[in-house]
Amino acid sequence: MKYNFNEIEQKWQKYWEENKTFAAKEDSSKPKYYVLDFFPYPSSDGLHVGHPEGYTATDIIARYKRMKGFNVLHPMGWDSFGLPAEQYAIKTGIHPRITTQKSIDNFKRQLKLIGLSIDWDREVTTFDPKYYKWTQWIFMQLYKKGLAYQAEVAVNWCPELGTVLANEEVPEQTEKGYTVVRRPMKQWMLKITEYAERLLIDLDMLDWPESTKEMQRNWIGKSEGAKVTFKIKDRPETLEVFTTRPDTLWGVTYMVLAPEHPYVSLITKPENKTAVDIYKDNAAHKSDLERQSLDKDKTGVFTGAFAINPVNNEEIPVWISDYVLTGYGTGAIMAVPGHDERDWDFATKFHLPILEVVKPLNGEGDIQTEAFSDEGIAVNSGFITGLKSEKAKKKVIDWLASKGLGKSTVQYKLRDWLFSRQRFWGEPFPIIYLDDGTVKLVPEEDLPVMLPEVDNYKSIGTGESPLAGIPEWLNTIDKETGKPAKRETNTMPQWAGSCWYYLRFLDPNNDKEIVGKEKEKYWMPVNLYLGGAEHAVLHLLYARFWHKVLFDLGYVSTREPFVRLYHQGMILGEDSNKMSKSRGNVVSPDEVIADYGADSLRLFEMFLGPLNATKPWSTKGIEGVYRFLNKVWRLVIDEEGNIHKSIKEVKPEGETERLMNRTIKKITDDIEDMDMKFNTCISELMIYVNEISKLEVIPKELIITLVKLLAPLAPHIAEELWQKLGNSTTISLATWPEYDPAKVQRSVVTVVGQVNGKVRAKIEVDNDTDEEKLKELVKSDEKIKTYLDGKQIVKEIVVKNKLVNIVVK
């Protein structure tokens, strides 16, 4: 009987769906395991073969854990608010909900084709009002806790799209030809900075890739130093700067403000105004990433103003330059070109003084040719001259504090989260404004604040969301006072709904609370979270922030949401480039499944190499695993569709029993170590199948073990073989095979290899190796081969488990 993968896979996918095989229920008698994929954003293009890699890996873990006796939660949902859907709606007039739902339906169809063991009863979608009601509710808790506020901040404004863009969205949109400028706008902000220290410290409790934790540490950017106050000559204003090197204050030769700094317009001299205004306008067209590039040419303009150095009262010129950002620190820096590379580049270009105030411990170096940025000994530095940097810093800070000119400070690079978007397609804020300017939350019983049904999604040209142009939605009444009010017209960013979806999976139909306490306590935290490294900072940091707020408020029981994190690598096109429609190298899983089946796709994606590696796709290469599955099928099923007569109810013994136990141990260990090197599991199964295929009589236990070990990797064929072996229940509920430690070790003997009666080699072989194989092993030994070259073998004498004597002439 032929291996009909198409029929088998449809049969079992239908069975799993109808019987809700993977529906998860709380069961305190079992240990729980929560395995989760990064929230996918469904696009109109659907999946390509690179996407199932991570989903297959989490599915293998989910299926394995079920067979190990765990109560497994493996859900799926959709991050469905996004700029692409809104832009498509503007072009076509089709509501973004319609196009997004169409994409979701296609993604879901494809994921089901792959045979993922997902609990589809828990599916959530961020654009569903029943879901975003609770996103709005979380915002309300942030607001009540003082963590949500409005402020005028510099943002990336795209006039063509009519919205603010996050820093990470800027490169994509500028590549498409859109203009992005920096401009101040009143926005909703979230005080993630209040949690900076906890976000930093708690990284140590997480089993995450070290590179990801380091990225978060750098993003949070904790620095210890001093805030120093500089007076401005002939002005009432003072400039506050943060520095980690207060010991270098005597080396300050100029100051730099960010072009957006509010003091720029106040302190600029009339004769410098034109140049400063032009520079500010140019800077507004650059993203923060462009401005921070280390290899960019330094640019700047002198304001005409001077500051007073607090340690020596010297006048220092105040410049503006776009390498200083208003969103970091105070938006002003004291420049010490002798001991900072960026400042040195700037000073060299504009012929500003470079002073040495820190000498290397070895006394070598010339700051006129290169900045010295390490610690050393203070020189030319007043009362700290001669002190090593660490002591010099402390003495300067104490002196500044005594004079009221500064203080010891811990600062973070992390900025508060810009939480407003001028879009239609996003979660509305639960905020109203009264005519007198009062800002109020809507009553909780009025959630969700729903998006209106409209036909036009275009920006109204005022810098506001399209919602501002819909008076019947905009105008409302404050229930408490009966006064007229207007709704907040900005919407939340796409990150909002994806910050907390892992919690809603626990209790998706609860309309009374975000998640039931008992369910949250049972399932949390997520045991394994898998997705791309491109979300290492923003999504993961935002989710951790919200989770900690909910923890503080008593709604969740864990300090962190994701115990273990893993990043899969990328599957490239067959041309070794990233898959994209423009390159024409996209391969659809639909095509592969139609030709080879879902089990072949799953096995091949895992067989390509370790999960975290980047590797090219090979349609030809999939034929190898397809042949393997056919071999497994033929090993168990005969031409009539029955179990092969060679499979008997006999006990495996000797080396065969050891082979079975070794294979169980190897595959179990490879899954348990969580290195996600499933390629080694598949290789081990291939060796196992090759070995038992040689047996004239195959103990049935060997086949049962094979099918169980194969089940997480290739579940459809495993289910079919399991049923044909006489089982009435799904293999998903079967028990994972255990190995006997005493039967894992190979039983080996040392065999002497002789040529014409003289010992020429000693080799280790399995005990009771048959004579023909023993002769082959001895003759293939490198030492023996040197005595056989050019000789004729006359006779071969074998003493089992002891020696092989080869007679030559």
C-alpha positions, -999 to 999 in steps of 0.1 A, spaced: 0 0 0 14 33 -11 21 62 14 -7 85 5 3 116 25 -25 137 11 -52 114 23 -35 108 56 -29 144 64 -64 156 56 -78 127 76 -59 135 108 -63 173 106 -100 168 104 -99 144 134 -79 168 155 -103 196 147 -135 176 153 -123 160 185 -106 192 198 -76 171 205 -54 201 215 -79 220 236 -63 229 268 -81 229 302 -67 237 336 -58 205 354 -40 208 387 -31 171 386 -7 177 358 23 200 354 16 228 329 36 238 299 28 271 280 45 273 246 40 304 225 50 319 192 55 356 186 22 372 177 21 370 138 9 399 117 -9 383 88 -1 399 54 -19 395 21 9 375 7 4 346 31 32 324 45 63 314 26 84 283 36 105 304 60 76 311 83 67 275 94 102 270 108 95 285 142 59 273 143 71 237 136 97 240 164 72 251 190 48 224 178 74 197 183 79 209 218 42 211 225 36 175 212 66 161 230 55 177 263 20 163 260 34 128 256 56 135 286 25 141 307 23 178 307 -9 198 303 1 219 273 -12 253 262 -3 261 226 -24 290 213 -25 313 182 -38 347 175 -34 377 153 -17 411 156 -42 428 133 -39 466 137 -13 480 114 -3 507 89 -2 484 58 -39 476 62 -48 512 66 -28 523 36 -45 496 15 -79 509 27 -70 544 17 -61 532 -18 -91 509 -23 -118 521 0 -121 486 14 -124 486 52 -91 474 68 -111 449 89 -121 431 57 -87 428 42 -71 419 75 -96 392 81 -90 378 46 -52 376 54 -60 360 88 -82 333 72 -54 325 47 -27 323 74 -49 301 95 -56 278 66 -19 274 59 -11 268 96 -37 241 98 -22 225 66 11 222 84 -6 202 112 1 224 142 -13 212 175 -29 246 183 -59 251 206 -79 272 181 -107 277 206 -84 303 222 -78 323 190 -77 361 196 -76 390 172 -65 425 183 -91 443 161 -119 424 178 -137 449 201 -140 421 227 -102 420 227 -93 457 225 -118 465 252 -91 451 275 -62 469 258 -82 501 266 -88 488 302 -50 484 306 -44 519 294 -69 531 320 -49 514 348 -17 530 335 -35 564 335 -48 559 371 -13 548 382 2 580 368 21 562 341 2 577 311 5 614 304 5 639 275 35 659 265 47 679 235 77 659 221 97 657 189 82 630 167 88 614 132 60 630 112 51 617 78 29 642 60 20 619 31 8 591 55 -6 617 79 8 600 110 37 597 135 61 569 128 81 549 153 119 551 148 119 515 135 92 524 109 111 553 94 136 534 72 109 513 55 87 543 47 116 565 35 126 537 12 91 538 -3 96 575 -11 77 591 18 90 622 36 97 620 73 104 652 93 109 658 130 83 681 145 70 688 180 35 673 187 13 668 217 13 630 223 3 604 248 34 590 266 38 560 289 63 562 317 83 531 310 113 549 325 97 544 359 104 507 355 139 511 340 158 497 369 135 467 374 135 459 337 173 459 339 177 439 371 151 412 362 169 403 330 192 382 352 163 359 361 155 351 325 167 322 304 171 343 272 198 345 246 226 366 261 227 387 230 191 397 235 195 405 271 225 426 262 205 445 236 179 453 263 206 464 287 220 487 261 186 500 252 178 508 288 213 522 290 220 527 327 248 553 334 261 566 367 275 600 368 266 636 377 242 663 365 261 696 362 246 731 359 262 756 334 252 792 335 247 810 302 265 843 298 242 873 301 211 851 302 189 839 331 187 804 317 210 776 329 219 744 310 219 711 328 240 683 314 246 647 324 281 633 323 296 600 334 330 617 335 327 648 358 365 645 363 369 659 327 351 692 334 384 711 331 387 698 295 353 712 283 360 735 254 325 739 240 289 728 246 264 713 221 226 714 222 202 693 202 187 714 174 152 709 191 164 720 225 139 747 238 167 771 247 182 773 212 158 800 200 162 819 233 200 820 234 208 823 197 223 857 188 205 877 160 235 875 137 235 836 141 197 831 137 196 825 100 222 798 100 207 782 131 172 781 116 185 765 84 204 739 104 173 731 126 152 726 94 177 702 79 180 682 111 142 679 112 144 657 81 168 632 96 158 602 118 174 595 151 192 565 136 207 587 109 218 613 135 234 588 158 254 570 130 290 569 142 305 571 107 285 602 97 302 635 91 298 658 121 279 690 113 269 720 135 263 757 138 275 782 165 246 799 183 267 829 193 260 822 230 286 812 257 282 791 288 303 794 320 322 763 331 314 759 368 348 746 378 370 774 364 345 801 352 358 800 317 335 810 288 328 782 264 309 785 230 275 769 227 268 751 194 240 730 180 245 697 163 223 668 152 245 642 168 229 653 201 193 642 206 167 659 227 152 625 236 184 613 253 198 628 285 190 665 288 195 673 251 227 691 260 262 679 264 295 693 276 321 685 250 355 672 260 373 666 227 405 654 243 387 625 259 356 617 237 359 604 201 327 622 188 337 654 204 372 651 190 359 646 155 336 677 159 364 699 174 389 688 147 364 698 120 356 732 135 390 740 148 379 741 185 405 737 213 414 702 225 427 700 260 443 671 279 429 666 314 434 628 318 468 612 313 470 575 305 486 554 333 515 546 310 519 582 301 517 575 264 494 591 238 488 625 221 452 639 223 459 662 194 460 631 171 435 609 189 411 611 218 419 592 250 386 580 264 398 556 291 404 563 328 438 575 340 453 603 361 438 638 362 461 665 349 455 703 344 424 698 365 427 721 396 421 704 429 418 669 414 451 670 396 471 638 403 441 617 413 431 586 395 398 589 376 376 570 401 387 591 431 387 623 409 350 617 399 339 613 435 358 645 446 343 666 418 308 654 425 311 662 462 325 697 453 297 704 428 270 693 454 285 715 481 283 745 457 248 737 444 262 732 409 255 695 405 247 662 421 254 625 418 228 610 393 219 577 378 205 581 343 189 558 317 191 561 279 156 546 279 129 572 270 92 572 278 71 553 253 55 575 226 20 560 225 0 580 200 -6 574 163 -26 597 140 -44 567 124 -78 553 120 -69 516 122 -59 512 158 -73 510 193 -92 542 203 -81 558 236 -108 556 264 -103 594 269 -126 624 265 -120 661 267 -144 686 282 -147 722 268 -128 735 297 -98 713 289 -105 686 316 -92 652 306 -113 623 317 -114 585 313 -146 571 300 -165 550 325 -153 514 326 -187 501 318 -186 520 285 -157 499 272 -149 492 245 -147 526 228 -153 513 193 -141 525 159 -168 540 138 -180 524 105 -168 548 78 -159 548 41 -130 572 42 -98 565 61 -76 594 48 -59 619 69 -79 652 72 -47 672 67 -45 689 101 -20 665 117 -49 647 134 -62 612 130 -90 606 104 -112 601 135 -111 639 141 -131 643 109 -160 622 120 -182 645 141 -208 619 150 -181 598 166 -160 627 179 -187 645 198 -200 628 229 -214 636 264 -196 632 297 -219 609 317 -208 622 350 -215 659 344 -238 658 313 -215 683 296 -205 680 259 -171 664 253 -149 653 225 -131 619 222 -94 615 219 -88 611 181 -53 595 182 -52 558 183 -28 535 201 3 521 183 3 485 169 25 475 199 -4 480 223 -24 449 214 7 427 211 19 437 246 -4 414 265 -20 389 241 -3 360 260 -25 367 289 -58 368 269 -50 333 256 -55 321 292 -91 333 294 -102 345 259 -139 346 265 -140 363 299 -160 395 295 -157 404 333 -120 407 337 -88 406 317 -80 371 329 -93 350 357 -69 348 387 -69 311 390 -63 306 353 -35 331 353 -19 316 383 -21 281 367 -7 289 333 18 317 338 46 323 331 51 313 294 76 284 295 89 289 260 85 320 238 98 317 202 102 343 175 126 364 155 155 384 170 142 416 153 118 420 181 145 416 208 141 451 222 108 469 215 80 443 217 98 423 244 106 454 265 71 468 261 55 435 271 77 432 302 68 468 312 31 462 310 34 429 328 52 445 357 26 472 360 -1 444 360 20 426 386 21 457 408 -16 461 405 -22 424 415 -36 412 382 -8 388 374 12 366 398 46 366 381 73 393 378 82 383 342 60 370 314 84 348 294 108 325 313 126 311 283 131 329 249 145 314 217 151 331 183 149 310 152 172 318 123 161 326 88 154 303 58 166 320 27 156 315 -9 173 289 -30 195 318 -43 207 323 -6 190 357 -5 161 367 18 128 355 3 109 384 -13 84 388 -42 107 413 -58 135 387 -60 111 361 -73 126 335 -48 95 330 -26 84 294 -21 49 288 -8 43 260 17 11 252 -2 31 241 -32 55 220 -11 27 203 9 9 195 -24 40 178 -38 55 162 -7 31 166 23 32 185 55 52 159 74 80 162 47 79 200 50 81 198 88 109 173 88 129 191 61 127 225 78 141 209 110 167 188 91 182 219 74 203 226 106 201 240 141 170 262 145 189 294 152 211 291 120 204 309 87 202 284 58 190 283 22 159 265 11 163 235 -13 132 221 -30 153 193 -43 167 186 -8 132 179 5 131 147 -16 155 131 9 131 133 39 102 124 17 120 92 8 127 86 45 90 88 53 82 64 25 108 40 39 92 43 74 58 36 58 71 5 39 89 -8 70 55 -10 88 28 -14 61 28 -41 34 14 -39 -1 -21 -48 11 -21 -21 37 -16 -44 67 12 -46 93 42 -64 78 44 -101 88 80 -95 98 68 -74 128 63 -99 156 53 -99 193 88 -108 204 110 -91 229 140 -71 215 173 -84 228 210 -78 227 222 -51 204 187 -45 190 174 -37 225 204 -14 231 198 3 198 162 11 208 172 24 242 201 45 228 177 61 202 151 69 229 178 85 251 194 105 222 161 120 209 148 127 244 180 144 254 181 164 222 146 177 228 150 183 266 182 203 262 162 230 244 190 238 219 164 232 192 188 210 171 160 188 158 182 179 129 201 155 152 168 139 162 159 132 126 194 119 118 191 95 148 157 83 135 172 77 101 199 55 116 174 36 137 152 29 107 182 17 87 193 -7 114 159 -22 121 152 -25 84 180 -52 83 162 -74 108 144 -105 94 121 -105 125 113 -70 139 101 -69 175 69 -49 175 82 -28 204 108 -14 180 81 -1 157 59 13 185 90 32 197 97 45 162 62 58 158 62 75 192 96 91 186 84 103 151 51 117 164 62 152 174 82 157 142 59 141 116 25 138 134 2 128 105 21 96 94 26 88 131 -11 90 138 -19 67 108 7 41 118 -4 42 154 -39 35 144 -28 6 121 -9 -8 150 -42 -14 167 -46 17 188 -80 35 191 -68 67 207 -47 95 192 -9 92 195 -10 127 209 -22 112 242 3 83 241 31 81 266 66 91 255 89 60 255 113 56 284 148 41 281 166 18 305 199 34 315 215 -1 319 208 -9 283 220 24 268 257 16 269 271 -4 240 286 -38 248 319 -38 231 349 -61 228 384 -56 215 392 -77 184 427 -83 173 434 -78 136 462 -100 122 479 -103 88 497 -136 83 494 -143 120 511 -111 132 491 -86 152 488 -54 132 458 -36 148 433 -37 176 397 -24 172 366 -21 194 335 -36 180 300 -44 193 298 -77 211 286 -106 189 292 -87 157 285 -112 128 315 -126 110 311 -108 77 307 -74 93 337 -82 115 359 -90 85 348 -57 68 356 -37 99 391 -52 103 400 -48 66 388 -12 66 412 -3 94 440 20 82 468 0 97 456 -33 83 451 -18 49 488 -9 46 496 -47 48 469 -56 23 478 -32 -5 490 -50 -36 485 -84 -19 461 -113 -27 439 -124 2 442 -162 4 422 -169 35 403 -151 63 401 -168 97 375 -154 123 373 -162 160 341 -144 171 347 -116 196 385 -123 196 404 -120 163 404 -118 125 435 -133 108 439 -124 71 463 -146 52 479 -129 21 506 -136 -5 
